[in-house]
């Protein structure tokens, strides 16, 4: 059975419709998903440009290398493992902060 069984139909002027479609394109979501989030009180952010995703992949790659170093350092008992783990933790927190700022919808006040 469908979760969403209420259908709402409303009319817009050409200008209103173009503005809505512009916002939907910028968000990178479907029109339905965009409107659902707006009804829930979220202010949606524009979809970042492709360069942002390239940077995020690189950040993720660096974080993975730090984690691999931590595992190897722990096995060889060669590097200050607690310090390296702390840096990896800070890195992951930074990555989450970037996602929250640029990708996740924000609750409108």
Phi and psi restraints in degrees (range 20) as a CNS / XPLOR table:
assign (resid 1 and name C) (resid 2 and name N)
       (resid 2 and name CA) (resid 2 and name C) 1.0 -70.8 20.0 2
assign (resid 2 and name N) (resid 2 and name CA)
       (resid 2 and name C) (resid 3 and name N) 1.0 142.6 20.0 2
assign (resid 2 and name C) (resid 3 and name N)
       (resid 3 and name CA) (resid 3 and name C) 1.0 -79.6 20.0 2
assign (resid 3 and name N) (resid 3 and name CA)
       (resid 3 and name C) (resid 4 and name N) 1.0 -34.8 20.0 2
assign (resid 3 and name C) (resid 4 and name N)
       (resid 4 and name CA) (resid 4 and name C) 1.0 -106.0 20.0 2
assign (resid 4 and name N) (resid 4 and name CA)
       (resid 4 and name C) (resid 5 and name N) 1.0 94.5 20.0 2
assign (resid 4 and name C) (resid 5 and name N)
       (resid 5 and name CA) (resid 5 and name C) 1.0 -112.0 20.0 2
assign (resid 5 and name N) (resid 5 and name CA)
       (resid 5 and name C) (resid 6 and name N) 1.0 4.9 20.0 2
assign (resid 5 and name C) (resid 6 and name N)
       (resid 6 and name CA) (resid 6 and name C) 1.0 -98.9 20.0 2
assign (resid 6 and name N) (resid 6 and name CA)
       (resid 6 and name C) (resid 7 and name N) 1.0 123.6 20.0 2
assign (resid 6 and name C) (resid 7 and name N)
       (resid 7 and name CA) (resid 7 and name C) 1.0 -107.3 20.0 2
assign (resid 7 and name N) (resid 7 and name CA)
       (resid 7 and name C) (resid 8 and name N) 1.0 132.6 20.0 2
assign (resid 7 and name C) (resid 8 and name N)
       (resid 8 and name CA) (resid 8 and name C) 1.0 -121.3 20.0 2
assign (resid 8 and name N) (resid 8 and name CA)
       (resid 8 and name C) (resid 9 and name N) 1.0 128.2 20.0 2
assign (resid 8 and name C) (resid 9 and name N)
       (resid 9 and name CA) (resid 9 and name C) 1.0 -116.5 20.0 2
assign (resid 9 and name N) (resid 9 and name CA)
       (resid 9 and name C) (resid 10 and name N) 1.0 129.4 20.0 2
assign (resid 9 and name C) (resid 10 and name N)
       (resid 10 and name CA) (resid 10 and name C) 1.0 -144.9 20.0 2
assign (resid 10 and name N) (resid 10 and name CA)
       (resid 10 and name C) (resid 11 and name N) 1.0 160.8 20.0 2
assign (resid 10 and name C) (resid 11 and name N)
       (resid 11 and name CA) (resid 11 and name C) 1.0 -109.4 20.0 2
assign (resid 11 and name N) (resid 11 and name CA)
       (resid 11 and name C) (resid 12 and name N) 1.0 146.8 20.0 2
assign (resid 11 and name C) (resid 12 and name N)
       (resid 12 and name CA) (resid 12 and name C) 1.0 -128.6 20.0 2
assign (resid 12 and name N) (resid 12 and name CA)
       (resid 12 and name C) (resid 13 and name N) 1.0 155.9 20.0 2
assign (resid 12 and name C) (resid 13 and name N)
       (resid 13 and name CA) (resid 13 and name C) 1.0 -74.3 20.0 2
assign (resid 13 and name N) (resid 13 and name CA)
       (resid 13 and name C) (resid 14 and name N) 1.0 168.3 20.0 2
assign (resid 13 and name C) (resid 14 and name N)
       (resid 14 and name CA) (resid 14 and name C) 1.0 -59.8 20.0 2
assign (resid 14 and name N) (resid 14 and name CA)
       (resid 14 and name C) (resid 15 and name N) 1.0 -41.2 20.0 2
assign (resid 14 and name C) (resid 15 and name N)
       (resid 15 and name CA) (resid 15 and name C) 1.0 -65.0 20.0 2
assign (resid 15 and name N) (resid 15 and name CA)
       (resid 15 and name C) (resid 16 and name N) 1.0 -43.4 20.0 2
assign (resid 15 and name C) (resid 16 and name N)
       (resid 16 and name CA) (resid 16 and name C) 1.0 -63.4 20.0 2
assign (resid 16 and name N) (resid 16 and name CA)
       (resid 16 and name C) (resid 17 and name N) 1.0 -42.8 20.0 2
assign (resid 16 and name C) (resid 17 and name N)
       (resid 17 and name CA) (resid 17 and name C) 1.0 -63.9 20.0 2
assign (resid 17 and name N) (resid 17 and name CA)
       (resid 17 and name C) (resid 18 and name N) 1.0 -43.2 20.0 2
assign (resid 17 and name C) (resid 18 and name N)
       (resid 18 and name CA) (resid 18 and name C) 1.0 -63.6 20.0 2
assign (resid 18 and name N) (resid 18 and name CA)
       (resid 18 and name C) (resid 19 and name N) 1.0 -39.0 20.0 2
assign (resid 18 and name C) (resid 19 and name N)
       (resid 19 and name CA) (resid 19 and name C) 1.0 -64.3 20.0 2
assign (resid 19 and name N) (resid 19 and name CA)
       (resid 19 and name C) (resid 20 and name N) 1.0 -44.2 20.0 2
assign (resid 19 and name C) (resid 20 and name N)
       (resid 20 and name CA) (resid 20 and name C) 1.0 -60.0 20.0 2
assign (resid 20 and name N) (resid 20 and name CA)
       (resid 20 and name C) (resid 21 and name N) 1.0 -48.0 20.0 2
assign (resid 20 and name C) (resid 21 and name N)
       (resid 21 and name CA) (resid 21 and name C) 1.0 -64.5 20.0 2
assign (resid 21 and name N) (resid 21 and name CA)
       (resid 21 and name C) (resid 22 and name N) 1.0 -33.7 20.0 2
assign (resid 21 and name C) (resid 22 and name N)
       (resid 22 and name CA) (resid 22 and name C) 1.0 -63.8 20.0 2
assign (resid 22 and name N) (resid 22 and name CA)
       (resid 22 and name C) (resid 23 and name N) 1.0 -45.3 20.0 2
assign (resid 22 and name C) (resid 23 and name N)
       (resid 23 and name CA) (resid 23 and name C) 1.0 -63.8 20.0 2
assign (resid 23 and name N) (resid 23 and name CA)
       (resid 23 and name C) (resid 24 and name N) 1.0 -39.9 20.0 2
assign (resid 23 and name C) (resid 24 and name N)
       (resid 24 and name CA) (resid 24 and name C) 1.0 -63.7 20.0 2
assign (resid 24 and name N) (resid 24 and name CA)
       (resid 24 and name C) (resid 25 and name N) 1.0 -44.8 20.0 2
assign (resid 24 and name C) (resid 25 and name N)
       (resid 25 and name CA) (resid 25 and name C) 1.0 -61.1 20.0 2
assign (resid 25 and name N) (resid 25 and name CA)
       (resid 25 and name C) (resid 26 and name N) 1.0 -43.9 20.0 2
assign (resid 25 and name C) (resid 26 and name N)
       (resid 26 and name CA) (resid 26 and name C) 1.0 -64.6 20.0 2
assign (resid 26 and name N) (resid 26 and name CA)
       (resid 26 and name C) (resid 27 and name N) 1.0 -32.3 20.0 2
assign (resid 26 and name C) (resid 27 and name N)
       (resid 27 and name CA) (resid 27 and name C) 1.0 -77.3 20.0 2
assign (resid 27 and name N) (resid 27 and name CA)
       (resid 27 and name C) (resid 28 and name N) 1.0 -24.3 20.0 2
assign (resid 27 and name C) (resid 28 and name N)
       (resid 28 and name CA) (resid 28 and name C) 1.0 78.6 20.0 2
assign (resid 28 and name N) (resid 28 and name CA)
       (resid 28 and name C) (resid 29 and name N) 1.0 9.7 20.0 2
assign (resid 28 and name C) (resid 29 and name N)
       (resid 29 and name CA) (resid 29 and name C) 1.0 -105.5 20.0 2
assign (resid 29 and name N) (resid 29 and name CA)
       (resid 29 and name C) (resid 30 and name N) 1.0 172.4 20.0 2
assign (resid 29 and name C) (resid 30 and name N)
       (resid 30 and name CA) (resid 30 and name C) 1.0 -76.9 20.0 2
assign (resid 30 and name N) (resid 30 and name CA)
       (resid 30 and name C) (resid 31 and name N) 1.0 162.5 20.0 2
assign (resid 30 and name C) (resid 31 and name N)
       (resid 31 and name CA) (resid 31 and name C) 1.0 -59.8 20.0 2
assign (resid 31 and name N) (resid 31 and name CA)
       (resid 31 and name C) (resid 32 and name N) 1.0 -42.0 20.0 2
assign (resid 31 and name C) (resid 32 and name N)
       (resid 32 and name CA) (resid 32 and name C) 1.0 -65.0 20.0 2
assign (resid 32 and name N) (resid 32 and name CA)
       (resid 32 and name C) (resid 33 and name N) 1.0 -45.9 20.0 2
assign (resid 32 and name C) (resid 33 and name N)
       (resid 33 and name CA) (resid 33 and name C) 1.0 -64.2 20.0 2
assign (resid 33 and name N) (resid 33 and name CA)
       (resid 33 and name C) (resid 34 and name N) 1.0 -40.1 20.0 2
assign (resid 33 and name C) (resid 34 and name N)
       (resid 34 and name CA) (resid 34 and name C) 1.0 -59.1 20.0 2
assign (resid 34 and name N) (resid 34 and name CA)
       (resid 34 and name C) (resid 35 and name N) 1.0 -50.4 20.0 2
assign (resid 34 and name C) (resid 35 and name N)
       (resid 35 and name CA) (resid 35 and name C) 1.0 -65.3 20.0 2
assign (resid 35 and name N) (resid 35 and name CA)
       (resid 35 and name C) (resid 36 and name N) 1.0 -38.5 20.0 2
assign (resid 35 and name C) (resid 36 and name N)
       (resid 36 and name CA) (resid 36 and name C) 1.0 -59.7 20.0 2
assign (resid 36 and name N) (resid 36 and name CA)
       (resid 36 and name C) (resid 37 and name N) 1.0 -44.1 20.0 2
assign (resid 36 and name C) (resid 37 and name N)
       (resid 37 and name CA) (resid 37 and name C) 1.0 -66.1 20.0 2
assign (resid 37 and name N) (resid 37 and name CA)
       (resid 37 and name C) (resid 38 and name N) 1.0 -38.8 20.0 2
assign (resid 37 and name C) (resid 38 and name N)
       (resid 38 and name CA) (resid 38 and name C) 1.0 -64.4 20.0 2
assign (resid 38 and name N) (resid 38 and name CA)
       (resid 38 and name C) (resid 39 and name N) 1.0 -41.0 20.0 2
assign (resid 38 and name C) (resid 39 and name N)
       (resid 39 and name CA) (resid 39 and name C) 1.0 -62.9 20.0 2
assign (resid 39 and name N) (resid 39 and name CA)
       (resid 39 and name C) (resid 40 and name N) 1.0 -34.2 20.0 2
assign (resid 39 and name C) (resid 40 and name N)
       (resid 40 and name CA) (resid 40 and name C) 1.0 -75.0 20.0 2
assign (resid 40 and name N) (resid 40 and name CA)
       (resid 40 and name C) (resid 41 and name N) 1.0 -6.0 20.0 2
assign (resid 40 and name C) (resid 41 and name N)
       (resid 41 and name CA) (resid 41 and name C) 1.0 96.3 20.0 2
assign (resid 41 and name N) (resid 41 and name CA)
       (resid 41 and name C) (resid 42 and name N) 1.0 15.2 20.0 2
assign (resid 41 and name C) (resid 42 and name N)
       (resid 42 and name CA) (resid 42 and name C) 1.0 -92.0 20.0 2
assign (resid 42 and name N) (resid 42 and name CA)
       (resid 42 and name C) (resid 43 and name N) 1.0 144.2 20.0 2
assign (resid 42 and name C) (resid 43 and name N)
       (resid 43 and name CA) (resid 43 and name C) 1.0 -100.4 20.0 2
assign (resid 43 and name N) (resid 43 and name CA)
       (resid 43 and name C) (resid 44 and name N) 1.0 112.6 20.0 2
assign (resid 43 and name C) (resid 44 and name N)
       (resid 44 and name CA) (resid 44 and name C) 1.0 -82.9 20.0 2
assign (resid 44 and name N) (resid 44 and name CA)
       (resid 44 and name C) (resid 45 and name N) 1.0 142.0 20.0 2
assign (resid 44 and name C) (resid 45 and name N)
       (resid 45 and name CA) (resid 45 and name C) 1.0 -89.7 20.0 2
assign (resid 45 and name N) (resid 45 and name CA)
       (resid 45 and name C) (resid 46 and name N) 1.0 156.7 20.0 2
assign (resid 45 and name C) (resid 46 and name N)
       (resid 46 and name CA) (resid 46 and name C) 1.0 -68.7 20.0 2
assign (resid 46 and name N) (resid 46 and name CA)
       (resid 46 and name C) (resid 47 and name N) 1.0 148.7 20.0 2
assign (resid 46 and name C) (resid 47 and name N)
       (resid 47 and name CA) (resid 47 and name C) 1.0 -67.5 20.0 2
assign (resid 47 and name N) (resid 47 and name CA)
       (resid 47 and name C) (resid 48 and name N) 1.0 128.9 20.0 2
assign (resid 47 and name C) (resid 48 and name N)
       (resid 48 and name CA) (resid 48 and name C) 1.0 -65.0 20.0 2
assign (resid 48 and name N) (resid 48 and name CA)
       (resid 48 and name C) (resid 49 and name N) 1.0 159.8 20.0 2
assign (resid 48 and name C) (resid 49 and name N)
       (resid 49 and name CA) (resid 49 and name C) 1.0 -73.9 20.0 2
assign (resid 49 and name N) (resid 49 and name CA)
       (resid 49 and name C) (resid 50 and name N) 1.0 165.2 20.0 2
assign (resid 49 and name C) (resid 50 and name N)
       (resid 50 and name CA) (resid 50 and name C) 1.0 -57.4 20.0 2
assign (resid 50 and name N) (resid 50 and name CA)
       (resid 50 and name C) (resid 51 and name N) 1.0 -28.4 20.0 2
assign (resid 50 and name C) (resid 51 and name N)
       (resid 51 and name CA) (resid 51 and name C) 1.0 -61.7 20.0 2
assign (resid 51 and name N) (resid 51 and name CA)
       (resid 51 and name C) (resid 52 and name N) 1.0 -36.2 20.0 2
assign (resid 51 and name C) (resid 52 and name N)
       (resid 52 and name CA) (resid 52 and name C) 1.0 -60.0 20.0 2
assign (resid 52 and name N) (resid 52 and name CA)
       (resid 52 and name C) (resid 53 and name N) 1.0 -46.0 20.0 2
assign (resid 52 and name C) (resid 53 and name N)
       (resid 53 and name CA) (resid 53 and name C) 1.0 -67.1 20.0 2
assign (resid 53 and name N) (resid 53 and name CA)
       (resid 53 and name C) (resid 54 and name N) 1.0 -34.3 20.0 2
assign (resid 53 and name C) (resid 54 and name N)
       (resid 54 and name CA) (resid 54 and name C) 1.0 -62.5 20.0 2
assign (resid 54 and name N) (resid 54 and name CA)
       (resid 54 and name C) (resid 55 and name N) 1.0 -43.7 20.0 2
assign (resid 54 and name C) (resid 55 and name N)
       (resid 55 and name CA) (resid 55 and name C) 1.0 -64.2 20.0 2
assign (resid 55 and name N) (resid 55 and name CA)
       (resid 55 and name C) (resid 56 and name N) 1.0 -40.4 20.0 2
assign (resid 55 and name C) (resid 56 and name N)
       (resid 56 and name CA) (resid 56 and name C) 1.0 -64.3 20.0 2
assign (resid 56 and name N) (resid 56 and name CA)
       (resid 56 and name C) (resid 57 and name N) 1.0 -38.7 20.0 2
assign (resid 56 and name C) (resid 57 and name N)
       (resid 57 and name CA) (resid 57 and name C) 1.0 -63.8 20.0 2
assign (resid 57 and name N) (resid 57 and name CA)
       (resid 57 and name C) (resid 58 and name N) 1.0 -40.8 20.0 2
assign (resid 57 and name C) (resid 58 and name N)
       (resid 58 and name CA) (resid 58 and name C) 1.0 -65.6 20.0 2
assign (resid 58 and name N) (resid 58 and name CA)
       (resid 58 and name C) (resid 59 and name N) 1.0 -42.3 20.0 2
assign (resid 58 and name C) (resid 59 and name N)
       (resid 59 and name CA) (resid 59 and name C) 1.0 -61.4 20.0 2
assign (resid 59 and name N) (resid 59 and name CA)
       (resid 59 and name C) (resid 60 and name N) 1.0 -41.2 20.0 2
assign (resid 59 and name C) (resid 60 and name N)
       (resid 60 and name CA) (resid 60 and name C) 1.0 -63.7 20.0 2
assign (resid 60 and name N) (resid 60 and name CA)
       (resid 60 and name C) (resid 61 and name N) 1.0 -41.6 20.0 2
assign (resid 60 and name C) (resid 61 and name N)
       (resid 61 and name CA) (resid 61 and name C) 1.0 -61.5 20.0 2
assign (resid 61 and name N) (resid 61 and name CA)
       (resid 61 and name C) (resid 62 and name N) 1.0 -43.4 20.0 2
assign (resid 61 and name C) (resid 62 and name N)
       (resid 62 and name CA) (resid 62 and name C) 1.0 -63.7 20.0 2
assign (resid 62 and name N) (resid 62 and name CA)
       (resid 62 and name C) (resid 63 and name N) 1.0 -43.0 20.0 2
assign (resid 62 and name C) (resid 63 and name N)
       (resid 63 and name CA) (resid 63 and name C) 1.0 -60.5 20.0 2
assign (resid 63 and name N) (resid 63 and name CA)
       (resid 63 and name C) (resid 64 and name N) 1.0 -40.0 20.0 2
assign (resid 63 and name C) (resid 64 and name N)
       (resid 64 and name CA) (resid 64 and name C) 1.0 -64.6 20.0 2
assign (resid 64 and name N) (resid 64 and name CA)
       (resid 64 and name C) (resid 65 and name N) 1.0 -39.7 20.0 2
assign (resid 64 and name C) (resid 65 and name N)
       (resid 65 and name CA) (resid 65 and name C) 1.0 -65.4 20.0 2
assign (resid 65 and name N) (resid 65 and name CA)
       (resid 65 and name C) (resid 66 and name N) 1.0 -39.1 20.0 2
assign (resid 65 and name C) (resid 66 and name N)
       (resid 66 and name CA) (resid 66 and name C) 1.0 -60.8 20.0 2
assign (resid 66 and name N) (resid 66 and name CA)
       (resid 66 and name C) (resid 67 and name N) 1.0 -43.2 20.0 2
assign (resid 66 and name C) (resid 67 and name N)
       (resid 67 and name CA) (resid 67 and name C) 1.0 -64.2 20.0 2
assign (resid 67 and name N) (resid 67 and name CA)
       (resid 67 and name C) (resid 68 and name N) 1.0 -40.3 20.0 2
assign (resid 67 and name C) (resid 68 and name N)
       (resid 68 and name CA) (resid 68 and name C) 1.0 -63.0 20.0 2
assign (resid 68 and name N) (resid 68 and name CA)
       (resid 68 and name C) (resid 69 and name N) 1.0 -39.7 20.0 2
assign (resid 68 and name C) (resid 69 and name N)
       (resid 69 and name CA) (resid 69 and name C) 1.0 -63.0 20.0 2
assign (resid 69 and name N) (resid 69 and name CA)
       (resid 69 and name C) (resid 70 and name N) 1.0 -39.8 20.0 2
assign (resid 69 and name C) (resid 70 and name N)
       (resid 70 and name CA) (resid 70 and name C) 1.0 -63.1 20.0 2
assign (resid 70 and name N) (resid 70 and name CA)
       (resid 70 and name C) (resid 71 and name N) 1.0 -42.3 20.0 2
assign (resid 70 and name C) (resid 71 and name N)
       (resid 71 and name CA) (resid 71 and name C) 1.0 -63.7 20.0 2
assign (resid 71 and name N) (resid 71 and name CA)
       (resid 71 and name C) (resid 72 and name N) 1.0 -46.1 20.0 2
assign (resid 71 and name C) (resid 72 and name N)
       (resid 72 and name CA) (resid 72 and name C) 1.0 -65.8 20.0 2
assign (resid 72 and name N) (resid 72 and name CA)
       (resid 72 and name C) (resid 73 and name N) 1.0 -41.9 20.0 2
assign (resid 72 and name C) (resid 73 and name N)
       (resid 73 and name CA) (resid 73 and name C) 1.0 -62.7 20.0 2
assign (resid 73 and name N) (resid 73 and name CA)
       (resid 73 and name C) (resid 74 and name N) 1.0 -38.8 20.0 2
assign (resid 73 and name C) (resid 74 and name N)
       (resid 74 and name CA) (resid 74 and name C) 1.0 -66.3 20.0 2
assign (resid 74 and name N) (resid 74 and name CA)
       (resid 74 and name C) (resid 75 and name N) 1.0 -40.2 20.0 2
assign (resid 74 and name C) (resid 75 and name N)
       (resid 75 and name CA) (resid 75 and name C) 1.0 -68.2 20.0 2
assign (resid 75 and name N) (resid 75 and name CA)
       (resid 75 and name C) (resid 76 and name N) 1.0 -39.5 20.0 2
assign (resid 75 and name C) (resid 76 and name N)
       (resid 76 and name CA) (resid 76 and name C) 1.0 -90.5 20.0 2
assign (resid 76 and name N) (resid 76 and name CA)
       (resid 76 and name C) (resid 77 and name N) 1.0 -10.8 20.0 2
assign (resid 76 and name C) (resid 77 and name N)
       (resid 77 and name CA) (resid 77 and name C) 1.0 52.5 20.0 2
assign (resid 77 and name N) (resid 77 and name CA)
       (resid 77 and name C) (resid 78 and name N) 1.0 49.1 20.0 2
assign (resid 77 and name C) (resid 78 and name N)
       (resid 78 and name CA) (resid 78 and name C) 1.0 -112.8 20.0 2
assign (resid 78 and name N) (resid 78 and name CA)
       (resid 78 and name C) (resid 79 and name N) 1.0 -36.6 20.0 2
assign (resid 78 and name C) (resid 79 and name N)
       (resid 79 and name CA) (resid 79 and name C) 1.0 -110.7 20.0 2
assign (resid 79 and name N) (resid 79 and name CA)
       (resid 79 and name C) (resid 80 and name N) 1.0 158.2 20.0 2
assign (resid 79 and name C) (resid 80 and name N)
       (resid 80 and name CA) (resid 80 and name C) 1.0 -65.8 20.0 2
assign (resid 80 and name N) (resid 80 and name CA)
       (resid 80 and name C) (resid 81 and name N) 1.0 90.5 20.0 2
assign (resid 80 and name C) (resid 81 and name N)
       (resid 81 and name CA) (resid 81 and name C) 1.0 -61.4 20.0 2
assign (resid 81 and name N) (resid 81 and name CA)
       (resid 81 and name C) (resid 82 and name N) 1.0 -44.1 20.0 2
assign (resid 81 and name C) (resid 82 and name N)
       (resid 82 and name CA) (resid 82 and name C) 1.0 -59.1 20.0 2
assign (resid 82 and name N) (resid 82 and name CA)
       (resid 82 and name C) (resid 83 and name N) 1.0 -39.4 20.0 2
assign (resid 82 and name C) (resid 83 and name N)
       (resid 83 and name CA) (resid 83 and name C) 1.0 -65.1 20.0 2
assign (resid 83 and name N) (resid 83 and name CA)
       (resid 83 and name C) (resid 84 and name N) 1.0 -43.3 20.0 2
assign (resid 83 and name C) (resid 84 and name N)
       (resid 84 and name CA) (resid 84 and name C) 1.0 -65.0 20.0 2
assign (resid 84 and name N) (resid 84 and name CA)
       (resid 84 and name C) (resid 85 and name N) 1.0 -41.1 20.0 2
assign (resid 84 and name C) (resid 85 and name N)
       (resid 85 and name CA) (resid 85 and name C) 1.0 -64.0 20.0 2
assign (resid 85 and name N) (resid 85 and name CA)
       (resid 85 and name C) (resid 86 and name N) 1.0 -38.8 20.0 2
assign (resid 85 and name C) (resid 86 and name N)
       (resid 86 and name CA) (resid 86 and name C) 1.0 -63.4 20.0 2
assign (resid 86 and name N) (resid 86 and name CA)
       (resid 86 and name C) (resid 87 and name N) 1.0 -40.3 20.0 2
assign (resid 86 and name C) (resid 87 and name N)
       (resid 87 and name CA) (resid 87 and name C) 1.0 -65.1 20.0 2
assign (resid 87 and name N) (resid 87 and name CA)
       (resid 87 and name C) (resid 88 and name N) 1.0 -40.8 20.0 2
assign (resid 87 and name C) (resid 88 and name N)
       (resid 88 and name CA) (resid 88 and name C) 1.0 -63.5 20.0 2
assign (resid 88 and name N) (resid 88 and name CA)
       (resid 88 and name C) (resid 89 and name N) 1.0 -40.2 20.0 2
assign (resid 88 and name C) (resid 89 and name N)
       (resid 89 and name CA) (resid 89 and name C) 1.0 -63.2 20.0 2
assign (resid 89 and name N) (resid 89 and name CA)
       (resid 89 and name C) (resid 90 and name N) 1.0 -45.2 20.0 2
assign (resid 89 and name C) (resid 90 and name N)
       (resid 90 and name CA) (resid 90 and name C) 1.0 -61.4 20.0 2
assign (resid 90 and name N) (resid 90 and name CA)
       (resid 90 and name C) (resid 91 and name N) 1.0 -39.3 20.0 2
assign (resid 90 and name C) (resid 91 and name N)
       (resid 91 and name CA) (resid 91 and name C) 1.0 -61.6 20.0 2
assign (resid 91 and name N) (resid 91 and name CA)
       (resid 91 and name C) (resid 92 and name N) 1.0 -46.1 20.0 2
assign (resid 91 and name C) (resid 92 and name N)
       (resid 92 and name CA) (resid 92 and name C) 1.0 -65.4 20.0 2
assign (resid 92 and name N) (resid 92 and name CA)
       (resid 92 and name C) (resid 93 and name N) 1.0 -37.3 20.0 2
assign (resid 92 and name C) (resid 93 and name N)
       (resid 93 and name CA) (resid 93 and name C) 1.0 -64.3 20.0 2
assign (resid 93 and name N) (resid 93 and name CA)
       (resid 93 and name C) (resid 94 and name N) 1.0 -38.4 20.0 2
assign (resid 93 and name C) (resid 94 and name N)
       (resid 94 and name CA) (resid 94 and name C) 1.0 -62.9 20.0 2
assign (resid 94 and name N) (resid 94 and name CA)
       (resid 94 and name C) (resid 95 and name N) 1.0 -43.4 20.0 2
assign (resid 94 and name C) (resid 95 and name N)
       (resid 95 and name CA) (resid 95 and name C) 1.0 -61.5 20.0 2
assign (resid 95 and name N) (resid 95 and name CA)
       (resid 95 and name C) (resid 96 and name N) 1.0 -43.4 20.0 2
assign (resid 95 and name C) (resid 96 and name N)
       (resid 96 and name CA) (resid 96 and name C) 1.0 -63.9 20.0 2
assign (resid 96 and name N) (resid 96 and name CA)
       (resid 96 and name C) (resid 97 and name N) 1.0 -41.3 20.0 2
assign (resid 96 and name C) (resid 97 and name N)
       (resid 97 and name CA) (resid 97 and name C) 1.0 -62.0 20.0 2
assign (resid 97 and name N) (resid 97 and name CA)
       (resid 97 and name C) (resid 98 and name N) 1.0 -39.9 20.0 2
assign (resid 97 and name C) (resid 98 and name N)
       (resid 98 and name CA) (resid 98 and name C) 1.0 -64.2 20.0 2
assign (resid 98 and name N) (resid 98 and name CA)
       (resid 98 and name C) (resid 99 and name N) 1.0 -43.4 20.0 2
assign (resid 98 and name C) (resid 99 and name N)
       (resid 99 and name CA) (resid 99 and name C) 1.0 -61.4 20.0 2
assign (resid 99 and name N) (resid 99 and name CA)
       (resid 99 and name C) (resid 100 and name N) 1.0 -44.4 20.0 2
assign (resid 99 and name C) (resid 100 and name N)
       (resid 100 and name CA) (resid 100 and name C) 1.0 -61.9 20.0 2
assign (resid 100 and name N) (resid 100 and name CA)
       (resid 100 and name C) (resid 101 and name N) 1.0 -41.1 20.0 2
assign (resid 100 and name C) (resid 101 and name N)
       (resid 101 and name CA) (resid 101 and name C) 1.0 -71.0 20.0 2
assign (resid 101 and name N) (resid 101 and name CA)
       (resid 101 and name C) (resid 102 and name N) 1.0 -41.3 20.0 2
assign (resid 101 and name C) (resid 102 and name N)
       (resid 102 and name CA) (resid 102 and name C) 1.0 -103.2 20.0 2
assign (resid 102 and name N) (resid 102 and name CA)
       (resid 102 and name C) (resid 103 and name N) 1.0 -21.7 20.0 2
assign (resid 102 and name C) (resid 103 and name N)
       (resid 103 and name CA) (resid 103 and name C) 1.0 -115.4 20.0 2
assign (resid 103 and name N) (resid 103 and name CA)
       (resid 103 and name C) (resid 104 and name N) 1.0 -38.0 20.0 2
assign (resid 103 and name C) (resid 104 and name N)
       (resid 104 and name CA) (resid 104 and name C) 1.0 -83.4 20.0 2
assign (resid 104 and name N) (resid 104 and name CA)
       (resid 104 and name C) (resid 105 and name N) 1.0 145.3 20.0 2
assign (resid 104 and name C) (resid 105 and name N)
       (resid 105 and name CA) (resid 105 and name C) 1.0 -66.2 20.0 2
assign (resid 105 and name N) (resid 105 and name CA)
       (resid 105 and name C) (resid 106 and name N) 1.0 150.7 20.0 2
assign (resid 105 and name C) (resid 106 and name N)
       (resid 106 and name CA) (resid 106 and name C) 1.0 -112.4 20.0 2
assign (resid 106 and name N) (resid 106 and name CA)
       (resid 106 and name C) (resid 107 and name N) 1.0 133.3 20.0 2
assign (resid 106 and name C) (resid 107 and name N)
       (resid 107 and name CA) (resid 107 and name C) 1.0 -64.9 20.0 2
assign (resid 107 and name N) (resid 107 and name CA)
       (resid 107 and name C) (resid 108 and name N) 1.0 125.6 20.0 2
assign (resid 107 and name C) (resid 108 and name N)
       (resid 108 and name CA) (resid 108 and name C) 1.0 -72.4 20.0 2
assign (resid 108 and name N) (resid 108 and name CA)
       (resid 108 and name C) (resid 109 and name N) 1.0 145.8 20.0 2
